[in-house]
Amino acid sequence: MERLSKVLAQAGVASRRRAESIIQAGRVSVNEKVVTIPQTRVSLGKDRISVDGETVVAKEKKHYYVLNKPRGIICTCDEGRRSLISLFSNVPARLFPVGRLDRDTSGLILVTNDGHYAQEVIHPSSGIHKEYVAKVNRDITDTHLKVMSSGTEVEGKWVSPVSVRKVRRCTLKVVVGEGRRHEVRRLIQAAGLEVIELKRVRIGSLHLGSLPVGAYRSLSESERHSVFN
């Protein structure tokens, strides 16, 4: 049991002080009876609370996860056997992926039930960089890197990567900005190379690290903000 004013604030109705004013104005009912005392003890799970006739419901708890997506998993909200959301069957919330990775791309993807946060992350105006590690079918030359750096057409728009760097003989790192559908694969194919394996390892300043394939963990508040850095 908690004070009525606090319950209204936690449900997102108004700030604590504003909630007190709403209660004192006679706009709040508890179990069909008007209550004007902010300190009245109530339980949102047991008592029916309404403001101006509208029932107050508990504010949904927000969940934020980072997942190391395996290859073969589809970025969909369906709960099928090979869907990304099926990996979160023990989480009591309706989750969805933030953006997408195609079926054959593995690595870092965010999963949440916070639509506002998701829109901020995926909107082009956020300017968030995404880093990928790609293994290709043959040795990477300077010519390959120059062709990729010059860009290619994706979904009717010419796009260029933020950076392209050779890591090993057949491995390179590609950083993109907007991150259009299949952009990294298109850039590599435009250089005459074949993608053998593609993995996303970073979004903003958030790195995948040593998280095992198929595993996920909760994000701290600082990590959630690091995506925008």
Buried (B, 14 or more C-beta within 10 A) or exposed (E): EEBBBBBBBBBEBBEEEEBBEBBBEEBBBBEEEEBEEBEBEBEBEEBEBBBEEEEBEEEEEEBBBBBBBBBEBBBBEEEEEEBBBBBBEEBEEEBBBBBBBEEEBBBBBBBBBBEEBBEBBBEEEBEBBBBBBBBBEEEBEEEBBEBBBBBBEBEEEEBBBBBBBBEEEBBBBBBBBBBBEBBBBBBBBBBEBEBEBBBBBBBBBBBBEEBEEEEBEEBEEEBBEBBBE
